[in-house]
């Protein structure tokens, strides 16, 4: 009798394990998806063209405004100084004609780029990236370097006994202005604005059955830095909308947002406090930087000091590219580690990465 009872119990146990396994597979079969993720997303060629077009339009507006202002100043100066030599006036007029030709050429390039952008946008997304050659940068405007000759100093009357103290103020150059796209200086403190269309942030996670990644381009932020400064006095912030993080599986995304409590904490934020360059990590000639950004992550209302390993470079369009990564321990931020039926569990450590593009701010620096 005891043997029969144990036999029945054994059969029931085997059936129970089998049913549990089938149930688990039914629950997770639609959520299992093996993904391969590249930490540095490929460039969106069309987004690069759009950014270059915006930069060129800003340059053209600045060029037109500065040209009008300085030609007005020149006209006033010419009216007040009729005694200026004919040869000097001709030289300046020739410089104006040269600048007007440069402006015309720039307008032509801008129109060509606008036609190219319209053509790219009219095609299918696949054609944008596969069949259409896209320039990685737009040629910079080349302006003639023109500077008016200083007027000859008036002779000092012989009766004056006091010595003449020469002025140390450098005369203002005629047509001396800088285009916004050329405002970048590697060795000066400047404010940089993140370009969301060309930026990505995300994470790579591991679980019992498979690895997966989450990513978003809903990013805002700015930072101030002198990239050549060994002291690394960087400040700023970067934030992403937590509700837009996507892994490609709807059910998993819903659970992730619940764990991040996006209803009450809509963003993930990183506050930049300083920068520690690697030994030999700043190359002013190549305009590259490597080291660690030091700051504070804020996730689900919890804050923790974290260093982010980064590599920074400057492209031909004077955009700053920042690629970096760090590892976060989810329990440090009170984020529950997902687990299903005790059979499938996610590792508590995730790799967080950034692939950002930024430009020197042409307006007032924003702070948050």
C-alpha positions, 0 to 999 in steps of 0.5 A, spaced: 500 500 500 505 504 501 509 503 495 502 504 491 501 511 495 509 513 493 508 511 486 501 515 485 505 521 489 511 521 484 506 521 478 503 527 480 509 530 482 512 529 475 505 531 472 505 538 476 512 539 474 510 538 466 504 542 467 508 548 470 513 548 465 508 548 459 505 554 463 511 558 463 513 556 456 506 559 454 507 565 458 514 567 456 514 564 449 511 571 446 516 575 450 522 571 448 526 575 443 534 575 442 536 582 440 543 584 437 545 591 439 550 596 437 552 600 443 554 606 438 548 607 433 549 608 426 548 615 423 542 617 420 544 620 414 538 624 413 538 627 420 546 629 419 543 633 412 538 636 416 543 638 422 548 641 416 542 645 413 540 648 419 547 650 421 548 653 414 541 657 414 544 660 421 550 662 418 547 665 412 542 669 416 548 671 420 552 673 414 546 677 411 545 681 418 553 682 419 554 684 412 548 689 412 550 692 419 558 693 416 556 696 410 552 701 413 557 703 418 562 703 412 557 708 408 557 712 414 565 712 415 566 714 407 561 720 408 565 722 414 572 721 411 571 724 404 579 725 404 581 718 405 585 716 399 582 713 392 586 707 392 584 705 399 577 706 398 577 702 391 581 696 395 575 696 400 570 696 395 573 690 392 573 686 398 565 688 398 564 685 391 568 679 393 564 678 400 558 679 396 560 673 391 562 669 397 555 670 399 552 668 392 556 662 392 553 660 399 546 661 397 547 657 391 550 651 396 544 652 401 539 652 395 542 645 392 542 642 399 535 644 400 533 640 394 537 634 396 534 634 402 527 635 399 529 629 394 531 624 400 525 626 404 521 624 398 524 617 398 522 611 402 527 610 409 530 604 406 532 608 400 535 614 404 540 610 408 542 605 402 542 608 395 542 615 397 549 618 398 549 623 403 554 628 405 557 627 412 558 635 413 557 641 409 563 645 406 564 651 411 563 658 408 570 661 406 570 669 407 575 673 404 580 676 410 579 683 409 581 689 414 581 696 413 588 700 414 588 704 420 588 712 418 594 715 418 595 719 425 594 726 425 601 730 426 602 732 433 603 740 434 610 742 436 608 746 441 605 740 445 609 738 451 606 732 453 608 726 450 603 722 446 601 715 449 599 710 443 592 707 444 593 700 446 586 698 443 586 694 436 582 698 431 576 694 429 576 690 423 572 691 417 567 685 415 570 682 422 565 677 424 565 670 425 559 665 423 555 661 428 558 654 425 565 656 426 564 658 433 567 652 436 573 653 440 577 647 443 581 650 448 575 655 451 569 654 455 563 654 451 556 651 452 554 645 448 547 643 446 545 636 445 542 634 438 536 629 440 535 627 432 543 625 432 543 622 439 541 616 443 541 613 450 540 606 452 542 600 456 544 593 455 541 587 460 542 580 461 536 575 463 536 567 464 534 566 457 536 572 453 539 579 453 536 585 451 537 592 450 532 599 451 534 605 447 531 612 446 532 618 442 528 623 446 534 626 450 535 633 452 541 637 455 547 641 455 554 642 458 559 647 459 566 645 458 573 647 456 575 641 452 583 642 453 582 644 460 586 638 464 582 641 470 576 638 467 571 643 470 565 641 466 558 642 468 551 640 465 546 635 465 543 630 460 536 627 461 531 622 457 524 621 457 523 614 461 517 613 458 520 612 451 525 607 453 523 601 448 526 594 448 521 592 442 517 587 446 510 591 448 509 587 454 516 587 457 516 595 455 510 596 460 513 592 465 519 596 465 516 602 465 512 600 472 519 598 475 521 605 473 515 608 476 515 613 470 508 615 472 511 619 478 518 619 475 518 621 468 525 622 466 532 619 467 537 624 469 545 625 469 548 631 472 555 633 470 559 635 476 567 634 473 571 631 468 577 627 469 581 626 463 586 620 462 593 620 462 595 623 455 587 623 454 587 630 451 589 631 444 588 638 442 591 637 435 586 631 433 581 635 437 579 628 441 578 627 449 578 621 453 577 620 460 571 619 466 565 624 466 563 625 474 556 626 476 550 623 479 545 619 476 537 620 478 533 614 477 526 613 480 527 619 485 534 615 487 540 619 486 547 616 486 554 618 484 557 615 478 563 616 473 561 615 466 567 613 461 567 617 455 571 618 448 569 625 445 571 627 438 569 633 433 567 632 426 568 636 420 561 640 421 564 642 428 559 637 432 562 634 438 561 626 438 560 623 445 560 616 446 560 613 453 558 607 458 558 605 465 554 599 469 549 601 474 546 596 479 538 597 479 537 596 487 541 602 488 536 606 485 530 602 488 528 599 481 525 592 482 529 586 478 524 583 474 523 575 475 517 571 472 515 564 476 522 564 479 524 561 472 526 567 468 530 573 472 534 579 470 541 580 472 541 586 477 547 590 473 545 593 467 550 597 462 548 604 460 551 607 454 550 614 451 552 616 443 551 623 443 552 629 438 552 636 440 553 643 437 556 650 441 550 654 443 548 660 439 543 663 444 543 664 451 545 657 455 540 654 458 540 651 465 536 646 469 
